[in-house]
Amino acid sequence: MHHRYLIPTLYIIPHGYTAELALPWNKIAKLLVAQTCELQLEWTKTNNGQVVESDVIEVQFKDGVVGQGTPWALNWESSFRSTPHEPDFVEVSISSIDSEFVFGTNLPVGSYLALSRADSRMVLSDGALRFASPPVIKQIEEFGRYVDAYPVCRLDRESNHCDSIGFVNPYAKEILATVMRRDGHAIRGVRVAPASARIVNLDGLLKPDEERYLGPVQVTAKNRIITFTMKHPWGRLDQLSHCEHMDPFRGEPTHIPLALHMRRMLGAMA
């Protein structure tokens, strides 16, 4: 099956950070079934329901080679609307200008966003698909809810280590989420407005008499929401050491019976 576009990818830009996204056109060329074509690269930077910056760039391919003058990276700074707990997010999409079916797949090439600031280390952050993720579709069909999971949350006052979760809601309706640890203690009622991003510090998962928690956390919501896990010193969102999208809990079977596996192996050998 051929496609007119690649699925848009979303990235979060924490407050105070600059961001650079590499554009691997040599890898994108391998997705093309039409080696000579015109593409459109479109991006928007959004904060609290408002598009604060955007651009559309025409990209020419001839015989599988990208045209001269095409940018190989995109650069952003956090906007004047950004705050530590309400950052910007960016959506990047690539499509055919004339609506021709030029791609052999609609899955985009993975590319990391480099996040940096003068007083902190650089952090690489991967993006998340806006829609059409098969595990998410199957999961909501199976459970009736969206469920994300992260197995290595660490909250430790004494060691000055904390985790936060970045939520991105690119959709038209408000989303209400819950963050829960394995014993059921939770941060409930996390509201993320339409076309907005929000960062929630997980120190609220500690009970009053606790100094540390090490274990999994789970995010649930009635509708799909994009989530990123962030690691940083206690109370210092400006000193990130990790920013990566979380993984949806799989609703489909992740194993098959041994007898069925053996039958498939024998069938492949026949």
N, C-alpha and C positions, 0 to 999 in steps of 0.2 A: 504494500500500500504506500502511495506517495502522498505528500502533505504540502500545504501552502505555507506553513509556519512552523517554528519551533516553540514549544510550550514556554511561556514567560517564566523568568526566574526572579525570585525576590531576595533582597539582602537588607539587613538592618545596619544602620550607621549610628553607633552610640554617640552621645553628646560629646562634643569637643574633639572628635576624631576626624582625620582626613581619610579618604578611601580611594583606592585605585583598583580597578578591575581590568585584568588583561583580557584582550579579545583574540583568541587563538584562531585566526582566519584559516591557517593551514589545516587545522583539524575540522573546522566547519566546512571547508571545501570537500572533505571526504564524505560529508553527509549529502552532498548534492548529487542528484541524478541528471540535472541539466548543468553542464560545466560552464556554460555561458549564460548568464542571467543577471537580473537586477534585483537586489535585496534592499530591504528597509530595516535599519536598526533604530529602534525607538526606546527611549527610557524616560521615566518620570520619577522625580523625588517628591515624596508626599509627607506631610506632617499634620496630624489632627484634622483629617478630611480635606486639606487644602494642598493642591499641587503647587509646590514652591519653586520648582525648576523642571524643565523638560527639554528634550531635543529629538529631532528626527534626522538620521544620517543615511544618505543613499550610498549603497555599496555595489560596485560593479565587479562581476567575475567574468573573466574571459579565459576559456580553456582551462578552467580550474584554478586560475591565478587571480588573486584579489588586485584591484586597481591601485595604482600609485596614489598617494595622498590619503588613503584610508587609515583612520586612527587604529592603532593597535592596543590602545588602553583608554579607559574612561576614568575621569577623576572628579571627586566630589568633596565638599566640606560640609560638616553639619550646619544646618540652616539657622537663621536667627530665631526661628520658632522652636528649635530643639531644646529640650531640657533633659537632665539626667534620667528621668523616669518616663519621658514622652519623646523619644528620639525620632529621627527621620527613617523612612525606609525607601528603597529604590526598587523599581520593577524594570527589567530589561527584556525586550522581545525582539526577535528577528523574523521577518516574513518576506514573502515574494511581493514585489511592487505591483505586478500585473495579475496577481492571484493565480499564477501558474503553479502546478504541482512540481516543485523543484527539489524537495527534500525526500530522501529515502526513509526518514524517520522523523517523528516530531519531538524526540527527546533531545534537548540541547546538550552541547558539550560542556562538561563540568569545568568551572573556572572559579578560583578562589579570589575573594575580595581581601586586599591588604589594608588593614586598619592601623593607623599610626598616629602618634602625637608626640610632641617634643619631650615630654617628661615620662614617657612610658615605652615599653617594648612594643615592637610591631606584632600584630596578631593576624593570622590568616583565618578567614571565615568563609565557609561554603554557603551556597545559596540553596533555596528550596523552591520546588515547582509550585506555581500558583494553582494548578488544577491537573486533572488526569493522572493522578498517582494511583496505580492499581491497588496497592495495599490499603490506601485510604478508602477507596470505593468499596472494597470487600469488607473492610472493618466496619464501616457505618451500616452496611447491609446486614452484617452479622450481629452487631451489638446495639444499633440504633443511636450510638453516640460516637464522638471522636475521642480517641485515646492515644496519647503520646506517652512514651516511657523513657526514663534515663536511669541507668543502673548505678552511677557512681557519684551521687551527690555527697558533698562533704561540707558540713557546717561545724566550725570549731572556733569558739571565741579565743581560747588560749593560744592557739596556733595562728590566729589572725587570718583565717581562711573562710570564705563565704561563696555561695553560689546564688545566681539570679537567673530568671527566665525572661527572655525577650519574646513578647507576643507581637505578631504582625497580623492585622486583620485588613486585607485588601478588598473585602467584600462590602456589600451595600447595607448589611444589617449589623447591629451590635451583637457581640458574642460574649457570653457569660461562661467563665471557666473556673475550674477548681484544681488546686495543686495539692496532692496528697502524698504522704509518706507511707511506708509499709504497714504501720500500726493504725492507720486511719486518721491520724492527726493531720489537719489540713488547713490551707488558706483558701477560704471560700469567697465567692462573689467577686472574682476578678473580672471587671468589666473592660472590654476593649471596644472602643467606638468604631464605626465604619471608617475605612480608609485611614487607619491609625495604627501606631505602634506603642507598646507600653512595656516597661521593664519592671518586674516585680522581684524584690529582694526576698530570698527564701529564709532570712533569719526569723521570719514569723513562724516557720515550722518547728523551731525549738520551743519546748515547753519552759515555763518559768524557772524550773529547777534543773534544767539541762545546760550543760556546757558545750556538748557536741552531738552531732548526728552523722552517721556514715551509713549510707544505704540508698536504695532506689527511691525515686519520686515518680509520680504519675500525674499527667495532666488530662483532664476530661472536659469536654464541652459538648453542647448539643449540635453544633456545626463545626466544620473544619476550621482550624486556625493554624497559622504558621508559628512554630516555636523554635527558639534558639536557647541553648544552655550557655551560661557565661560564668567564668570563674575569676575571682578577684579578691584582694584583701578585704577584711571586714569593713563595710561601709564605704568602699572606694571603687565606685563604678568607673572611675577615670584611670584605673590601673588594671586593665583586663589582661589575663594571661591565657584566656581561652574563649572562643565564641564560635559555636557550631550548631547546626540545626539538629533538632531532636528527631527521633525515629518513631513512626506510627506503630502502635501495637498491631500485630498482624492478626487478621480475623480468619484467614484461610488456613487449612492444615499446613504445617511446616515439616511434616514427615509422612511417610507412607509405610504400610505394613511390609515386613521383610519378604513375605511370600510374593507380594505384588512387585517389589523391587527385583526379586530374582526372575520373575516371569518377564519383566521388561528387559533385563540383561540378556536372557536367553533369546528373546525375540530380536534384539539388536544384533546378536551373533548369527542368527539364521540367514 
